[in-house]
Amino acid sequence: MSILVIAEHDNKTLNGATLNVVAAAQKIGGDITVLVAGSGAQAVADAAAKVAGVSKVLLADDAAYANQLAENVAKLVADLGKGYTHILAASTTTGKNILPRAAALLDVSMITDIIAVEGPKTFKRPIYAGNAIATVQSDEAIVVATVRGTAFDPVAAEGGSAAVEAVASTGDTGISKFVSEEIVKSERPELTAASIVVSGGRGVGSGENYHKVLDPLADKLGAAQGASRAAVDAGFVPNDMQVGQTGKIVAPDLYIAVGISGAIQHLAGMKDSKVIVAINKDEEAPINAVADYWLVGDLNTVVPELVSKL
């Protein structure tokens, strides 16, 4: 087996999600190669070379990959991927943007969001918003798949000594171009990597109240902040804070859901959390069924009181 793992990065640092993908690759077995496609990304390639279990790192350094435009990276992945039995990427916005395009260029079907490896070509993945688990087998010559990071413990970031090899760029496809981006900067931990997450739902009432009630709790706990789709759609917070099937998948040690009823879409994104605490007015809220602890009460009173006790 020869496995190509697509590194996720910002041209400066290697995203931790890549370590989870390498862990999944190890369960498949075989030589693991990490592809770093970026611009001025030598530091990322060096970091990838130190990851435990990695045999080789390929560095494609070109301005065409500076902003990870899916059309450009997918062409490179498809070109290099012909020599591998498996191509894996994290089931993140970036991975889900690139890999389907690469699979189409290779003329193979792909498997999304794998949570377990049963064999070299047999995997488990959630369906029906995680209410059922499907076992799927691929008959393709090249298995292309995204990996749900929360389902695999990350490998060690240190301990490896892989060689870094430069590969030729496939250039700019000219299909799309980078215009601009707006990055919300925060002192809080990154949502998908945080050990504690405090999330708010429609029940918080407004964006102003979201920050008034939840910011002090998150500050006390050193937590990342998230939200339900209802809260995002209502404009309380930006969409990069959305937790759920169409948002970010999280599995922290502690997940505190405030004013969230627990729609299936939201539960799919956080029910693997180790401890779940729910605070809302509704005794019959669906989230109570998955919560380890729940408190029925007015969040505007309960949360400040909780903060005062911490």
N, C-alpha and C positions, 0 to 999 in steps of 0.2 A: 504494500500500500504506500502511496505517496500523497501527502495531503498539503494543500496550499491554503494557508490561513491569511485572510486579508486583515492587515493591521488597521486599527482605528486610532487616529491621532490628530493633533492640531499643528503638525510640522515641528513641534517643540518637544512634546511629551507623548508617551504611549498611553492610550486610554486603557484603564483597568479591565474593560470588557474583553480585550484581546486575550487576557490571561485565562478567562473563563472558556473562550473558544479553543485555546490550546489544550485545556483540560479535556474538553469533549473530543478533540483530535487524538489525544493519548488513549482514550477509551476505544477509539476505532482501531488504533495501532498502525505503525509504519513510520516512515520518515516525515517529519513536519517541517515545512518551509513557510516562513512568514514573508509576505509581500508588503513592503512599505512604499506606497506611491504618494509622493508629495513634492514640495519645493523647499530646498534648504532643510531637508529632513534627516540629515546624517545622525543627529542626536537620537532620533527615534529609532533608526536602524541599529545604532549601538545598544540602545536599551533593549530592543527586541532580541539581539544576539545573546543577551544575558539571561533571557527567560528560560527557565528549566524545561528541558524536553525538546527545545527547538534545534533542528539539525543545520539549518541554513537560513540566511536572511537575504532577500532580494530587494535592492533599493533602486527604484525608478524615480530619479530626481529630475523634474521638469516643471516649468511654470504652468504647464497644462493641468498639473495635478495640485496646484497650490490650494485650491478651494474645494477639492474633492468632488468636482462636478461628475455626476454619475455616468454621463455619456462617455467622458474621457477615460475614467478609471475602468469602467466595464469593458471597454475595448482592449485595454491592457490585460485585464484579468482573463478575458476570453482567449487572447493570444497566448498568454503564458499557461493558462489552465489546460490546454490540450495535452500537456505532458503529465497530468496528475490524475489520480483516481478519485480524489475528493477535493472540493473547493468549499471552504467554510468562512462565514463571517458572522459577526454578532448580530443578533436580532434587534438592532437599533435603527434609528431613522436613517443613518448612513448605510448600514448593511442592507436594509430592506430597499434602499434606493438603488444600490449598485448591483446586487446579485441577480435579481430577476432579469435585468438587461444582459448581464453576462451569460446567463442560462439561455436566453433567447438567441444570442450570437453563437453559442455552442450548439444550439438546436437540441437542448435537453430540458426535461421538466425539472422542477426543483422542489425541495421539501422545506417548509418553513417552520421556524420556532421549535426545533427539536429540544426535548427535555430529558431524553435518555437514549443511550446507545445500546441496542440489543445485539448488534452484529455489524459487520462492515457496511452492509447495505440495509439494515433494519433499524428503525428508530421509533421512538414514541413522541407524539406531539399532542398538545391540547386542542380539542375542538369544542364547539358550542360554548364559547367563552370560558373554557376550562372545566365545564361540567362533565365532560367525558374525555378519555384519553385514547387516542387512536394509535395502533401499531401499524406502521407503514413500511413497505419494502420497495426499494428502487431497483429497476432493471436497466437503468441508464449506464452507459460506459463510464460517464463521469457523474459522480454524485455531487450536486450543488445544494447546499443547505445553509439556512441561518440557524443560529444557536441561541436559545434563551439563556442568558448569562446567569440568572438567578437559580437555575437548575444544576449548575456545576460549580464546585468550589474552585477558585482560581489557583493556578499553579504558582510556584514561587517566581518572583520577578528577578531574583538573583540565583546564580548557580550554574547557568548555562555558559557555553563558550562557542557559539556558532560563528561561522565565517560570514562576513558581509560581502555580497557580490553585486556589482552594479549591472543593471539590465537596461536595454535600450527602451526609450519611450516610444509609444505608438502615436504620440502627438495629439494635437487638438482636433477633435472631430468636426468642429465648427457648427455643431448642432445647437449648443447652448453657450451662454457666456455669463460670467459672474458679474452682477451689478452692484450689490451692496448687502450688508447684513447688519442687524441690530442685535448686539449681545447684551443681555441683562447680567450685569456684574453683581455678585453677592458675596458677602463674607461667610455665608452659610455653606455647609458641605454640599457637594453635588448630589442631586436627588437620588440617582440610581446607585450611588456608592455609599450613601449615609447609613449609619447603624441605627439611627433614630429618625423617624419621619413624623411630622405633624401636618395633617391634612384638614382642609376645611371644605364644606359643601355648601349647597344652596341655603342651608339653615343658618349660616352666619349672617345672612341678610344683605350685605353690601361689601364692596371692596374695602371701604373705610373700616367697617367693623371687623372684617377678616384680619386686617393688620392690627387693629386695636386689641382684639381678643387673643389672637394666635401668636403674634410676634413675641410677646413677653414669655409665653410658654416655650417657644422654640429657642429663644435666647437662653432661658434657664437650663434647658436640656442639651444645648449645642446641637440642635436638630435641623435637618433640612425641612423645607416646607413644600407641600403638595396641595392638590385640589382635585375635586371631582369634576367630571365633564360639565355638570350643571353649573358649577361655580365659574368655570372658564367661559362657558357660553354666555353666562350672565355678565361677563366682563369684570368680575371681581379681581382676577389675577391673569397674568399672561398664560398662553397655551403651553409654554414649555414647562409649566408646573403641573400639567394634567397627569394624573395617575389612572391607568385603566387600559382596557384592551386597545383603544385607539390613542393612548398616551404612553406613559412610561411604565414599565414593569418593575416593581420594587419588591424586595424581600428583606427588609431591615430586621434587626433584633427586636425593635419596638415600633409599632405603627399606631399612632393616635388619630382616630377619625372623629372629627368634631362637626356636628351638623350634617352628617352624611347618612343618607338612608340606606345606601348599599345596593345600587342597581347592579345587575349582573356584569355589566361592562366595567364598572369600577372594581368589583370583587375580583375579576379576572386579573387585575393588575397588582393586587396587594395581598391576596389571601394566603400566599406562601410566607408571609411575615411570621417570625417566630412567636411574638406576643402581640395581640391586637386588642386595643382599648377603644371602645366606642362611647361617645358622649352625645346624646341627643334626647329630644322630648318624647320620641315614639317608642313605646315598649315593644311594638310589633315590627320595628324596622328590620329589614332583611339582614343588615350588617350584624345584628345581634347574634345571628345563627353561626357566624364564623368568629365572633369576638371571644377572646378569653375572659375579658372583663367588660361590662358595660354599665353605664351610669345614666339613668333617666333623669333629666333635669334641664333647666334653662342654661344653655352654654354661656350666656352672658354673665351668669352668676357663678356657675360651677368652675369654669376655667380660671377666672381670676382668683377664686378661692384656692384652687389647686396650685396655682403659681405661688401664692402666699405661703403655702405649706412646704414648697420645695427648698 
